[in-house]
Every structure is written in structure tokens, then in C-alpha cells.
């Protein structure tokens, strides 16, 4: 009977790499967004900001105390 020799340091490091890769894959699925999605969010935020700014009244005084 012969046993296979295992380098425990290598085994430990490979296991850590595999776990880290699994976590990274989960994060890519959970938080990853395409460039198009980011651009769409940016454009819609800018459109909403422009909409609010265009409906602002000019005759109101500055609400912050002087």
C-alpha cells in the first residue's frame, strides 16, 4: 500500500483560491451591471434633475438664512 503525498500548503492555498473565486462569481452576479445599464441610470437621473430644475420658481427667495 502506498499513499499519495500531499503538499498541505498547496492544498490549503488552492482551497482558499477556489472559495475566493466562488465569492467573486456571486458578487459579479449580484452587483454586476452592464455599461448600458449604468448609462441608462445616469441618463434617467440627469433627465429627472433637469425636470425638477425646469419647474423651479424664480420668484422664490433663497430659503437659507443669511
N, C-alpha and C positions, 0 to 999 in steps of 0.2 A: 504494500500500500504506500503510495506516495501522495503527498499533499501539495497542492499548488501554493507557491509562495506569493503572498500578497503584500504589497507596499502599503502600509496603513496610511501614511501621509498622502500618498497619491489618491487612495480610495476616499479619504476624508475631503480632499480638495475637489475631486470630481463630483462628489455628492453635493458639496456646497455650490458648485457651479450649476449643477442641474436644478437645485432649488431656486437659485437666483434667476435662472432663465425662466423657470415656471412663473415666478412672481412678475418678472418683466413682461411676459406674454399676457398675464392677466391685466396688468396696468395698461398695456397697449390696447387691449380690447375695451377696457373701462374708460380710459381717458383720451384715447387717440381720436383725433378729428382730422379730416382731410383739409387741404388748403382751401378748397371750395367752400367747405362748411365754415371755416374761420372767416373767409372773405364775406360770405353771406351775413354772418353775425355782425361783422364790422360795418357793412353797408346798411343793415337794418338799424343799428344803433345810431349811425350818422343821420339816417333819414328821420328817426324819431326825435333826435336832438334838433334837427332843422325844423321839424314840425312844431315843436314846443317854442323854439326861438321866434318863429314867424307869427305865433299867436300871442306874443308878449306885448303888453300895452306899454306905449312910450310915455304916457302922461302920468304914470305912477312914480312916486318919489322913491328914492332908494330906501329900502326897509331897514338897512343897517344904521344904528345910531352914529351920529357924527362925533 
